[in-house]
Amino acid sequence: MSARDRLTRGWERGATAGGALIAMAAAYRAVLGARDWLYAGGVLRSRSLDCPVVSIGNLTVGGTGKTPAVELAVRTLIDLGHRPGVLSRGYGRRGGGVQVVADAASIRLDAEEAGDEPFLLARRLPGVPVVVGANRYEAGRLARARFGVTAVVLDDGFQHRTLRKDLEVLMVRAAEPWGNGRLLPGGPLREPVGRLARAGLVVATGAHGIDEAAAVSATVARVAPAVPVLTAAHVPTECFESSAMRVVPVAALREGRLVGFAGIGSPDRFRHTLHEAGAAVVDFREFPDHHWYTREDLARLERRAAELDAHGFVTTEKDWVRLHRLPAPKRPVYVLRVRLALTSGDAQWRAAFERLAPAAATTR
């Protein structure tokens, strides 16, 4: 685990920051305040696309399930008659500018050029245009002009203010949602919890009902009482063996002995999903978020599997994107696909999307 990930884990468990980090957090708060003042005064402006914009984001660093939520939002828009597109910054990608990851017919960039999350979304959403670019407004204009999308879903967009949004969906972990409650770098918060008031929906992940999201509900009731709180969980949908791309039942993970590994924002969430699926995991290795695997990484995993007499490995689809071009390990690598399923608030979710401009009104 990297130093950054150890620090993030400490924040999430409520560790108190040192004096220097607290001072830096105060400076960061001042920067956020100055930005708000510039937007309020019209010095900085948000620009609008001529179609609805849905943002999926969060308040904290670390994984909150944004990528599966983007997929759920896209599928909801399709169900309502829209032709949606996805806009992403493309974190960690090779190259710059605005680029098309996928059009309506095919995937045009590999994971290294697109970024792991946009590439994964392109795989999971065939026929849906995916565009990456730091300038989300220009990316949106391209998607609108070239592909005729009638709505866009903005990945990791809560802090992105240059593009006007019609619906803000804020993802948050149900357990320890705000960590130690401090702003970066003294804690995990990217913005103060009062910014919850900007959200149209708050979705607490890792909860099978609203009673398991008490900490989230209490905070939202205090600072943004008009905002609905929904809950969601990650549900395994399919498993495949990567070398042969052979689909196997999720129940197959209960047989034999497996070494699990993940380089995602919240590896504990994946570990919990494996536990709920009954996977026979005898060891679990964590890597930094967005980690691009090397031959040496796989060799170390092979040695660990040999020590434990494990017959194979299990990882996430997002991790598989970042290792599938390497020579396959001797033992099979099982890839578990998951989707985000709402466990409460289905009607509120759909109603929020139905309030967007009708698809017929924005079709070109």
N, C-alpha and C positions, 0 to 999 in steps of 0.2 A: 504494500500500500504506500502511495506517495505521501510526502509531507502535507501536500494540499488536502488529500483525502483524509489523512489523520486529523487535520485541523477541522475539516468539515464534520467529521464524525463526532469530534469533541463538542462542536457548536450544537449539533443536533441533540446531544445528550445533556445539554445545559451547562457545559464547562464555562467558567468565568474567564473573560478575556483579561489580559494584562493591561497595565496602564497605557503603554504605547499604542496598543491596538484600539483601546477605548478613545484615545485622543484622535487617532486616525479616523475612527468611526464618526466622531463629531465633525471632522472636516468633510467627510463624505456626506453627512446630513446637510451641511451648509451648501454643498454643490447641488444636491437634489433640490433644496429650497430655492436656490438661485435659478435653476432650470424652470421650476414651477412659476416663478415670478416672471421670467422671460416669456413663457407661453401665455400666462394670464395677461400680460401687457401687450401681446401681439408682436413682440420682437421676434419670437420664434413662432412658426405656424405649422399646424397639421394640414396636410393636403388630402383631398378626397378623390377617390376613384368613383366612376359612375356605375358602381355596382356595390352590393353589400360586402362588408369586410368583417369577418369573424376572427377574433384574436384568441389564441390559446397560450396562456402564460402562467407565471407563478411569481411569488414574492420572495422565494428563497433560492439559494444555490442548492445543487443536489437534485436527485430525481424525484419528480412528482407525477410522472405518467403523462407528460405533455404529448409525446409522439403517438401513443395509442388514442389520446383524446382528439388529436388532429384527425386521425382516421375515422373516429366516431362522428366527428363534426362533418367531415366530407360525406360520409354515408348518409347522414341525416339530410344534408342539402340535396343529395341525389334523390332521396326518397320524396323530397318536396318539389321535385321537378327542376332543380337547378343543374347547370353544368359547372361544377366548381373547379377551381384550381388551388394549388398549394404554393405559398410563398415562404421561403426559409432563408436565413442568413447563410446556411451551409457551413457550420462551424468546423474548422480544421481541414477545409477542402484545399486542394491544390489549385492555384490560379485565383483570379479575381474577376470583378465586373459582374454583370447580370448574365446568367447562363441558363439555358433550358436543360434540365435534368431528364425530363420525360415529356413527350407530347402525347397526343391521343392515340398514337399507334405503337410507340416503342420507347424504351429507355435509351437515352442518347449519351449519357456520361456514366463512367464507372464510379465506385464509391470514393476513390481517392480524389477525383475531380469534383464530385458533387457534395461530398460530406456524407458521413455514415447515415445520419437520420433522413435527409432528403432521398438518398438512394433506397433506403428501406421503405420509405413511404411510396416511392415510385413502384417498388416491387409489390407492395400490399394493395395498391390502388391502380391497377392497370386501366389505361384509358383516361386517367386524370392528369392534366398537365401539372408538372412540378417545376418551379423556377426558383433559382437561388440568386441572392445578391444582397449586399449590405444595404443598398438603397431599395427599401421595400416598395416605395412608390413607383419607381421606374420598373421594378420587377412586376408589379401589378399592372402597369400600363402595357407592358409587353404581353402578359398573359391575356389581358382583355383584347388587345388588338390582333394578336396572332392566333389565339385559340378560341376567341369568342366566349370566354367564361362568363357566367352570369353571377358568380359570387366567388370570393377568395377566402381561404383560411390561412391565417398568418401564424406560423409556428414560432413559439417563444416571443410573443409580441407585446406582453404587458408593459414592458419598459420602453417600447418603441413608440415615440410620440409624433414622429414626422408624418405618419399615415393615420388619417381619421378612421376610427373603427366604429362599427354599428353594434357589435356585441363583444364584450370582454368576458371570456371564460377563464376563471382563475383556478388553477389546480393547486392542491395543498395536501400534504400527508395528514391522515387522520391522527396518527400518533406523533406526539412532540412536534406539532406543526410549525412552531416558530423558533425551535431550538432554545438558545439562551435569551432570545428576545432582542438581541442587539443587531445593529446595522453592520454591514461589511466595513472593515475587516475584523471587527470585534465579535461578529456573529454571522449567521447565515442570511440575514435579511437583506435583500436587494433594495427594498423600500420599506418605510414604516408600515405597521399593520393598519394604520388609518387609511392607507391607500386602497383597502378593501372596498371602500365606498365607490371606487371607479368601476367595480365589477358588475356585470349583469347576472352572473351565476358564479357560485363558489362550489367546487367539486372536491370533496374530501376522499382521497383514494386510500385503499387498504381497509375499508369499512364495509361490513355486510348489512349495515343499517344505520340510521341516523343516531341511534343510541351509542354507536361506537365512534362517533365523531363529536363528543361532548366539548372537547377543548376548542375545536373549530367553531362549533355553533355558539359557544359562549362569547368568543371574541367577535364574531360577526354580529351577534345580537347587541354587543356593546358599541361597536364603532360603525356598523353599517346595517342597521336593523331591517332595512327594506330589501336587502339582497338575499335571495333564496340559497340555502345550503343543501346540496345534493350529496349522495355518497356513491362510490363506485369501487369495484374490485377488479383485479386482473385475473382473467379466466383462461386456463390453457385451452387451446382450440385444436392444435395439431402438433405432431412431432415428426421430424424426419432425420434420417441418418445421412450426414452431410456428404460422405464420399460417393455414395450411390444415388443421392437425392431420393432415397426410398422412404416413403411415408410409413411410419410405424404407429401403433396405438400408444396413446399417452400412458396407458397401463404398463407398457413394456419397460418404462423407467423404474418400475417396482422390482424388476428382476435383476439379478446380479449386483455388482457393486460399482458405483459411479463416483468420479471426481467432478464436482461442479466448479465452474469458474465464470466470472463476469467482470466486465469493465464498463459499468454503467453508473449513473448518478446515485442510485440507491440499490447496491447489491443485496442488502438485507431483504428488500422487497422480493427479489428473484429467489433468494434462498427460502423465503416464506412460501412462495408459490410452489416451489419444488416440494416443500414439506407437505403442503396441502394436497398435492398430487400424489403423495405417497412414494416419491422417488427414493431409491436406495442410495442416498448420497453419503459417502463415508468421509469425505473431506470437501472443503470449499475454499477456493482461492480467489482473492479480490485483486483486480487491476484498476488503474486510474480510469476515470470516465473518458470515453472516446479513445481509449488506448489502441494503437495499431500494433497487432501482435507480430512477433519475430520468430524466426526458427528457434532461437534460444529459449523463448518463452514456452514454445511447444515442447522442447526437449526437457525443460524443467518439469512441466506437467506430466510428461511421459515417465520421468524418473519417480515422481510422487505416486503415480498410479501403480508403478511396479512395486514400490515399497508397500503399498496397501493392498496389493493383489486385486486391484480394480480392473474391471473388464472394459471400461470405456469412460467417456466424458459426457457432460451435459452443460449446455450454455444457452445464451439468448440468441435470438435471430439478429439483433443489433451487433452482437459480438461476432457472429458468424460472418457478417458482412465484412468485418475487418480482419478476418483470417482465412477466408475461403480460397484465396489465391496462393497460399503457402502449401508446401507438400503436406499431404494428409498424414496425421499421426498413425502409428501402427494400430492403436485401439480406435474403435468407432467413436465419432463425435455426434451426439444427439442434440438436435436444435429444437428447443421448445418454443412454439409460437403462442402468443397470448393476445387477447383483445381486452379492451376496457368495457366492462358491463356495468351499467347503472344499477345500483341496489336500492336506491330510493330516488324519487324526483323525476321519473320518466316524463310525466306530464309537463312539469316545469321546464325540462330541457326542450321538449318539442315545441312548447308554446313560445319559448324565447326565439327559436329559429323561425317559427311561423310568423313572428312579428317583423321579420326582415322583409325587404321589398320582394313581392312575388316574382317568381322566375319569369313569368310572361312579360312583366314590366321592364325587365332588363335584357331580354333576348335581343341580340343584334340582328 
